[in-house]
Structures are given as structure tokens and as C-alpha cells.
Amino acid sequence: MLIGDMAYDSDPPDKELKKQKIKMIAPHRVNRVKPATQDGRKLRRYKRR
């Protein structure tokens, strides 16, 4: 798992990490247009970082 801040909320890097079987945990930006990909359970890890 990789934990990042809101700057890492982007679909292309997320897809590249998925290919390498790495899960990205980053809260979504406020102005995100596409549907959410994170749920609250994963974001709890972000809060505890």
C-alpha cells in the first residue's frame, strides 16, 4: 500500500500502481469530476499516518 496526500489523487498514476499490485490510499480532491474510487475504510489509514 502507498499512502499519499490529495496531490496523488489522479487516475493515471493509480492505474500504473494497480498494474504493479500497489494500492494507493489518498483522499480525493474537492474538485474531482470522476466517481470516487476510495471508501472510508481505506481513508482511515490515511488519517492515522
TIRO-2110 file (N, C-alpha, C; in Angstrom, 1 decimal):
// TIRO-2110
0.8, -1.2, 0.0, N, 1, A
0.0, 0.0, 0.0, CA, 1, A
0.9, 1.2, 0.0, C, 1, A
0.4, 2.3, -0.7, N, 2, A
1.1, 3.5, -0.7, CA, 2, A
0.1, 4.6, -0.2, C, 2, A
0.5, 5.4, 0.7, N, 3, A
-0.3, 6.4, 1.3, CA, 3, A
0.2, 7.8, 0.8, C, 3, A
-0.7, 8.6, 0.2, N, 4, A
-0.3, 9.9, -0.3, CA, 4, A
-1.3, 10.9, 0.1, C, 4, A
-1.0, 12.2, -0.1, N, 5, A
-2.0, 13.2, 0.2, CA, 5, A
-2.8, 13.5, -1.0, C, 5, A
-3.6, 14.6, -1.0, N, 6, A
-4.6, 14.8, -2.1, CA, 6, A
-3.9, 15.1, -3.4, C, 6, A
-2.6, 15.5, -3.4, N, 7, A
-1.9, 15.7, -4.7, CA, 7, A
-1.8, 14.4, -5.5, C, 7, A
-1.9, 13.3, -4.9, N, 8, A
-1.7, 12.0, -5.6, CA, 8, A
-3.1, 11.5, -6.1, C, 8, A
-4.1, 12.2, -5.9, N, 9, A
-5.4, 11.8, -6.4, CA, 9, A
-5.5, 12.0, -7.9, C, 9, A
-5.1, 11.1, -8.7, N, 10, A
-5.1, 11.2, -10.1, CA, 10, A
-5.3, 9.7, -10.7, C, 10, A
-6.1, 9.6, -11.7, N, 11, A
-6.4, 8.2, -12.2, CA, 11, A
-5.2, 7.6, -12.9, C, 11, A
-4.4, 8.3, -13.8, N, 12, A
-3.3, 7.7, -14.4, CA, 12, A
-2.2, 7.0, -13.5, C, 12, A
-1.8, 7.7, -12.4, N, 13, A
-0.8, 7.1, -11.5, CA, 13, A
-1.5, 5.9, -10.8, C, 13, A
-2.8, 6.0, -10.5, N, 14, A
-3.5, 5.0, -9.8, CA, 14, A
-3.5, 3.7, -10.7, C, 14, A
-3.7, 3.9, -12.0, N, 15, A
-3.7, 2.7, -12.9, CA, 15, A
-2.4, 2.1, -13.0, C, 15, A
-1.3, 2.9, -13.0, N, 16, A
0.0, 2.3, -13.1, CA, 16, A
0.4, 1.6, -11.8, C, 16, A
0.0, 2.1, -10.7, N, 17, A
0.3, 1.4, -9.4, CA, 17, A
-0.5, 0.1, -9.4, C, 17, A
-1.7, 0.1, -9.9, N, 18, A
-2.5, -1.2, -9.9, CA, 18, A
-1.9, -2.3, -10.7, C, 18, A
-1.2, -1.9, -11.8, N, 19, A
-0.5, -2.9, -12.6, CA, 19, A
0.6, -3.5, -11.8, C, 19, A
1.2, -2.8, -10.9, N, 20, A
2.3, -3.3, -10.1, CA, 20, A
1.7, -3.9, -8.7, C, 20, A
0.4, -4.0, -8.6, N, 21, A
-0.3, -4.5, -7.5, CA, 21, A
0.0, -3.7, -6.2, C, 21, A
0.0, -2.4, -6.4, N, 22, A
0.2, -1.5, -5.2, CA, 22, A
-1.1, -0.7, -5.1, C, 22, A
-1.7, -0.7, -3.9, N, 23, A
-2.9, 0.0, -3.6, CA, 23, A
-2.6, 1.4, -3.1, C, 23, A
-3.1, 2.4, -3.8, N, 24, A
-3.0, 3.8, -3.5, CA, 24, A
-4.1, 4.3, -2.5, C, 24, A
-3.7, 4.9, -1.4, N, 25, A
-4.6, 5.4, -0.5, CA, 25, A
-4.4, 6.9, -0.4, C, 25, A
-5.3, 7.7, -1.0, N, 26, A
-5.2, 9.1, -1.0, CA, 26, A
-6.6, 9.7, -1.0, C, 26, A
-6.9, 10.7, -0.2, N, 27, A
-8.2, 11.3, -0.2, CA, 27, A
-8.4, 12.0, -1.6, C, 27, A
-9.7, 12.1, -2.0, N, 28, A
-10.0, 12.7, -3.2, CA, 28, A
-10.0, 14.2, -3.1, C, 28, A
-9.6, 14.9, -4.2, N, 29, A
-9.6, 16.4, -4.2, CA, 29, A
-11.1, 16.8, -4.2, C, 29, A
-11.3, 18.0, -3.8, N, 30, A
-12.6, 18.6, -3.7, CA, 30, A
-13.2, 18.7, -5.1, C, 30, A
-12.4, 19.0, -6.1, N, 31, A
-12.9, 19.3, -7.4, CA, 31, A
-12.9, 18.1, -8.3, C, 31, A
-12.9, 16.9, -7.8, N, 32, A
-12.8, 15.7, -8.6, CA, 32, A
-14.1, 15.5, -9.4, C, 32, A
-13.9, 15.2, -10.7, N, 33, A
-15.1, 15.1, -11.6, CA, 33, A
-15.5, 13.7, -11.7, C, 33, A
-14.6, 12.7, -11.8, N, 34, A
-14.9, 11.3, -11.9, CA, 34, A
-15.4, 10.7, -10.6, C, 34, A
-16.1, 9.6, -10.7, N, 35, A
-16.6, 9.0, -9.5, CA, 35, A
-15.5, 8.6, -8.5, C, 35, A
-15.9, 8.6, -7.2, N, 36, A
-14.9, 8.2, -6.2, CA, 36, A
-14.4, 6.8, -6.3, C, 36, A
-13.1, 6.6, -6.0, N, 37, A
-12.5, 5.3, -6.0, CA, 37, A
-12.1, 4.8, -4.6, C, 37, A
-12.2, 5.7, -3.6, N, 38, A
-11.8, 5.3, -2.3, CA, 38, A
-13.1, 5.3, -1.4, C, 38, A
-13.0, 4.4, -0.4, N, 39, A
-14.1, 4.3, 0.5, CA, 39, A
-13.6, 4.7, 1.9, C, 39, A
-14.4, 4.9, 2.9, N, 40, A
-14.0, 5.4, 4.2, CA, 40, A
-13.0, 4.4, 4.9, C, 40, A
-13.1, 3.2, 4.7, N, 41, A
-12.3, 2.2, 5.4, CA, 41, A
-10.8, 2.4, 5.1, C, 41, A
-10.5, 2.6, 3.8, N, 42, A
-9.1, 2.9, 3.4, CA, 42, A
-8.6, 4.2, 3.9, C, 42, A
-9.5, 5.2, 3.9, N, 43, A
-9.1, 6.5, 4.2, CA, 43, A
-8.8, 6.7, 5.7, C, 43, A
-9.2, 5.7, 6.5, N, 44, A
-8.9, 5.7, 8.0, CA, 44, A
-7.4, 5.5, 8.1, C, 44, A
-6.8, 4.8, 7.3, N, 45, A
-5.3, 4.6, 7.3, CA, 45, A
-4.6, 5.9, 7.0, C, 45, A
-5.2, 6.7, 6.1, N, 46, A
-4.6, 8.0, 5.7, CA, 46, A
-4.6, 8.9, 7.0, C, 46, A
-5.7, 8.9, 7.7, N, 47, A
-5.9, 9.7, 8.9, CA, 47, A
-4.9, 9.4, 10.0, C, 47, A
-4.5, 8.1, 10.0, N, 48, A
-3.6, 7.6, 11.1, CA, 48, A
-2.1, 7.7, 10.7, C, 48, A
-1.8, 8.2, 9.5, N, 49, A
-0.5, 8.2, 9.0, CA, 49, A
0.4, 9.2, 9.8, C, 49, A
END
